[in-house]
Amino acid sequence: MAEGSRHALPEALRQGAPVGPRLVGRTSFTGKSAIDLAQIQILAQACLQGLDAARQVVFGWQRQGQSLEDIYMQGITPCARLLGDWWCADRLDFAMTTIASAHLQQLLHDFSSEFLQETPTQRQPWSLLLLTEPGAQHSMGLFMLSEFFKRAGWLVTVGVPQDVTEFKRLFQSDWFDAVGISVSSDRHLDTLAALLPKLREGSDNLGLHVFVGGPMAFVAPERLHGLAAEVLAEDAPATVARITQAMPGAAARSR
């Protein structure tokens, strides 16, 4: 590694400090204690070091009693934000950020089967399409949301369209009870504002529920209010609960 790149690394990696269960094990959990910032930093450093190191951190958290839902919401989600903060602060270059983020997303794939079995739920009658905006560079948040919907019993399709044409094709590809769109930038807001009403009108499902979320919903929700969709700035479990409750027959099924 070049000296300049090594200087950009967080302190623990510059010094070659090990990461994994030995470091994580210094902290003990009581009940549902939150994963703290120091441990989130350890996961971020492990993701920079390699996928195996990142897995070992998660295994350590599991041994300390954390559920995968806790790990996803209290560990992986804030870790993704931390990597973004390090990039914005020039502590990481684009390549390092991309590699670490890819390792973080791979953790979600690796633990998917176990996560879906953690609290199994009966199959629901609803189908959901989750899309990124056209040409989006990141889809980790959308994939995590899809995992929570799947665990809640939904049939979920995830799409990462490369352009507007593919976005339209995916939207119209099947019957869906709901469509969720992750918006991470303002690049396609005008396009979505013009496109969504037409797609909704052309849908076979006249009661189609469309919602938008993602980074823009948290940092500039007012920019999304012009879209023909409900704006949700909530975490994955709250989003699943909100959309499920909005479905026809949801109240009867919950009794």
C-alpha positions as CSV (number, residue, x, y, z in Angstrom):
1,M,0.0,0.0,0.0
2,A,1.3,3.4,-0.9
3,E,2.3,5.7,2.0
4,G,-0.2,8.3,1.0
5,S,-3.1,5.8,1.0
6,R,-1.9,4.3,4.3
7,H,-2.0,7.7,5.9
8,A,-5.7,8.0,4.9
9,L,-6.6,4.9,6.8
10,P,-8.2,5.1,10.2
11,E,-5.7,4.9,13.1
12,A,-6.3,1.2,13.9
13,L,-5.5,0.1,10.4
14,R,-2.5,2.4,10.0
15,Q,-0.9,0.7,13.0
16,G,-1.9,-2.7,11.9
17,A,-4.1,-3.3,14.9
18,P,-6.1,-6.6,14.6
19,V,-9.9,-6.5,14.4
20,G,-12.4,-9.1,15.2
21,P,-13.8,-10.9,18.2
22,R,-10.8,-10.1,20.4
23,L,-11.4,-6.3,20.1
24,V,-15.2,-6.7,20.1
25,G,-15.0,-8.9,23.1
26,R,-13.8,-6.1,25.3
27,T,-17.3,-4.8,25.5
28,S,-20.1,-6.8,27.2
29,F,-23.7,-6.4,26.4
30,T,-26.5,-6.3,28.9
31,G,-29.8,-7.3,27.4
32,K,-30.5,-5.2,24.4
33,S,-27.7,-2.7,24.8
34,A,-26.9,-0.7,21.7
35,I,-23.8,-1.4,19.7
36,D,-21.7,1.7,20.5
37,L,-19.6,4.0,18.3
38,A,-16.3,2.3,19.2
39,Q,-17.6,-1.1,17.9
40,I,-19.1,0.5,14.8
41,Q,-15.7,1.9,14.1
42,I,-14.2,-1.6,14.5
43,L,-16.6,-2.9,11.9
44,A,-15.7,-0.1,9.5
45,Q,-12.0,-0.9,10.0
46,A,-12.7,-4.6,9.5
47,C,-14.5,-3.9,6.2
48,L,-11.4,-2.0,5.0
49,Q,-9.2,-4.9,6.1
50,G,-11.3,-7.6,4.3
51,L,-14.5,-9.5,4.2
52,D,-13.3,-12.3,6.6
53,A,-12.4,-9.6,9.2
54,A,-15.8,-8.1,8.8
55,R,-17.5,-11.4,9.3
56,Q,-15.5,-12.1,12.5
57,V,-16.8,-8.8,14.0
58,V,-20.4,-9.9,13.3
59,F,-19.8,-13.3,14.7
60,G,-18.4,-11.7,17.8
61,W,-21.5,-9.6,18.2
62,Q,-23.7,-12.6,17.8
63,R,-21.7,-14.5,20.5
64,Q,-22.4,-11.5,22.8
65,G,-26.2,-12.0,22.3
66,Q,-27.0,-9.5,19.6
67,S,-29.7,-10.6,17.2
68,L,-29.1,-10.0,13.5
69,E,-31.8,-7.3,13.5
70,D,-29.8,-5.5,16.2
71,I,-26.7,-5.9,14.2
72,Y,-28.3,-4.7,11.0
73,M,-29.9,-1.6,12.6
74,Q,-27.3,-0.7,15.3
75,G,-24.1,-1.9,13.5
76,I,-24.3,-2.2,9.7
77,T,-26.5,0.8,9.1
78,P,-24.5,3.3,11.1
79,C,-21.3,1.7,9.8
80,A,-22.3,2.6,6.2
81,R,-22.9,6.2,7.3
82,L,-19.5,6.2,9.0
83,L,-17.8,5.1,5.9
84,G,-19.5,7.9,4.0
85,D,-18.4,10.4,6.6
86,W,-14.8,9.2,6.3
87,W,-14.9,9.6,2.6
88,C,-16.4,13.1,2.9
89,A,-13.7,14.0,5.4
90,D,-11.0,12.7,2.9
91,R,-10.0,9.9,5.3
92,L,-10.8,7.4,2.6
93,D,-10.5,7.6,-1.2
94,F,-13.3,6.5,-3.5
95,A,-11.8,3.1,-4.2
96,M,-11.4,2.3,-0.5
97,T,-14.9,3.4,0.3
98,T,-16.3,1.3,-2.5
99,I,-14.5,-1.8,-1.4
100,A,-15.4,-1.4,2.3
101,S,-19.1,-0.7,1.3
102,A,-19.1,-3.8,-0.9
103,H,-17.9,-5.9,2.0
104,L,-20.6,-4.4,4.2
105,Q,-23.3,-5.3,1.6
106,Q,-21.9,-8.8,1.2
107,L,-22.5,-9.3,5.0
108,L,-26.2,-8.8,4.3
109,H,-26.1,-11.5,1.6
110,D,-24.0,-13.9,3.8
111,F,-26.4,-13.7,6.7
112,S,-29.6,-13.5,4.7
113,S,-30.9,-17.0,5.3
114,E,-30.2,-16.8,9.0
115,F,-31.8,-13.4,9.3
116,L,-35.0,-14.5,7.5
117,Q,-35.3,-17.5,9.9
118,E,-34.6,-15.4,13.0
119,T,-38.3,-14.5,13.5
120,P,-40.2,-16.4,10.8
121,T,-43.6,-15.0,9.9
122,Q,-46.5,-16.5,8.0
123,R,-46.7,-15.7,4.3
124,Q,-48.5,-12.5,3.4
125,P,-50.7,-12.1,0.3
126,W,-48.9,-8.9,-0.9
127,S,-46.1,-8.4,-3.4
128,L,-43.7,-5.5,-3.4
129,L,-41.3,-4.0,-6.0
130,L,-38.3,-2.1,-4.6
131,L,-36.4,0.1,-7.0
132,T,-33.4,2.4,-6.8
133,E,-33.6,5.6,-8.8
134,P,-32.2,5.1,-12.4
135,G,-28.4,4.8,-12.4
136,A,-28.0,4.6,-8.7
137,Q,-24.5,3.7,-7.4
138,H,-25.5,2.1,-4.1
139,S,-28.3,-0.4,-3.3
140,M,-27.3,-1.7,0.2
141,G,-30.1,0.2,2.0
142,L,-32.7,-1.1,-0.5
143,F,-31.4,-4.7,-0.1
144,M,-31.6,-4.4,3.7
145,L,-35.2,-3.1,3.4
146,S,-36.1,-6.0,1.1
147,E,-34.8,-8.4,3.8
148,F,-37.1,-7.0,6.4
149,F,-40.1,-7.2,4.1
150,K,-39.3,-10.8,3.2
151,R,-39.0,-11.6,6.9
152,A,-42.5,-10.1,7.3
153,G,-43.9,-12.5,4.8
154,W,-44.0,-10.3,1.6
155,L,-43.1,-11.5,-1.9
156,V,-40.3,-9.0,-2.8
157,T,-38.7,-8.1,-6.1
158,V,-35.6,-5.8,-6.1
159,G,-34.5,-3.8,-9.1
160,V,-31.5,-1.6,-9.7
161,P,-32.3,0.0,-13.1
162,Q,-29.5,1.5,-15.1
163,D,-31.6,4.1,-16.9
164,V,-35.2,5.4,-17.1
165,T,-36.2,2.9,-19.7
166,E,-35.3,0.0,-17.4
167,F,-37.0,1.7,-14.5
168,K,-40.3,1.9,-16.5
169,R,-39.9,-1.7,-17.6
170,L,-39.4,-3.0,-14.1
171,F,-42.3,-0.9,-12.8
172,Q,-44.6,-2.4,-15.4
173,S,-43.2,-6.0,-15.3
174,D,-45.8,-7.5,-13.0
175,W,-48.7,-7.0,-10.7
176,F,-47.5,-5.4,-7.4
177,D,-49.4,-4.3,-4.3
178,A,-46.8,-1.7,-3.5
179,V,-43.7,-0.1,-5.1
180,G,-40.9,1.5,-3.0
181,I,-38.3,3.7,-4.6
182,S,-35.0,4.7,-3.0
183,V,-33.9,8.2,-3.9
184,S,-30.3,9.0,-3.1
185,S,-29.8,12.2,-5.1
186,D,-31.7,15.0,-6.9
187,R,-30.6,13.9,-10.4
188,H,-33.8,12.3,-11.4
189,L,-36.4,14.2,-9.3
190,D,-37.9,16.0,-12.3
191,T,-38.0,12.8,-14.3
192,L,-39.7,10.9,-11.4
193,A,-42.2,13.7,-10.8
194,A,-43.3,13.4,-14.5
195,L,-43.1,9.6,-14.7
196,L,-44.7,8.3,-11.5
197,P,-48.2,9.6,-12.2
198,K,-48.2,8.0,-15.7
199,L,-46.9,4.7,-14.3
200,R,-49.5,4.7,-11.6
201,E,-52.3,5.4,-14.1
202,G,-51.1,2.6,-16.3
203,S,-50.8,0.1,-13.6
204,D,-53.2,-2.9,-13.5
205,N,-53.6,-2.3,-9.8
206,L,-55.7,0.8,-9.3
207,G,-55.0,0.8,-5.6
208,L,-51.2,0.6,-6.0
209,H,-49.3,2.0,-3.0
210,V,-46.2,3.9,-4.0
211,F,-43.7,5.2,-1.5
212,V,-40.3,6.8,-1.7
213,G,-37.4,6.8,0.8
214,G,-33.7,6.6,0.9
215,P,-31.1,9.2,1.7
216,M,-33.1,12.1,0.2
217,A,-36.0,11.3,2.5
218,F,-33.8,12.0,5.5
219,V,-31.7,14.9,4.3
220,A,-34.2,16.8,2.1
221,P,-37.7,15.3,2.4
222,E,-39.3,18.5,1.1
223,R,-37.6,17.8,-2.3
224,L,-39.7,14.5,-2.6
225,H,-43.1,16.0,-1.8
226,G,-43.7,16.7,-5.5
227,L,-43.6,13.0,-6.4
228,A,-46.8,11.0,-6.7
229,A,-45.8,8.9,-3.7
230,E,-45.8,8.7,0.1
231,V,-42.5,10.0,1.6
232,L,-41.1,7.8,4.3
233,A,-38.1,8.8,6.4
234,E,-38.1,5.8,8.8
235,D,-35.9,2.8,9.4
236,A,-36.5,-0.6,7.8
237,P,-38.7,-2.1,10.6
238,A,-40.9,1.0,10.8
239,T,-41.2,1.2,7.0
240,V,-42.4,-2.4,6.9
241,A,-44.9,-1.8,9.7
242,R,-46.2,1.3,8.0
243,I,-46.7,-0.2,4.5
244,T,-48.1,-3.5,5.9
245,Q,-50.7,-1.6,7.9
246,A,-51.7,0.3,4.8
247,M,-52.5,-2.8,2.8
248,P,-56.1,-3.9,2.3
249,G,-57.1,-6.5,4.9
250,A,-54.1,-5.9,7.1
251,A,-56.2,-5.1,10.2
252,A,-58.2,-8.4,9.8
253,R,-55.0,-10.4,9.4
254,S,-53.4,-8.9,12.5
255,R,-56.2,-10.1,14.8
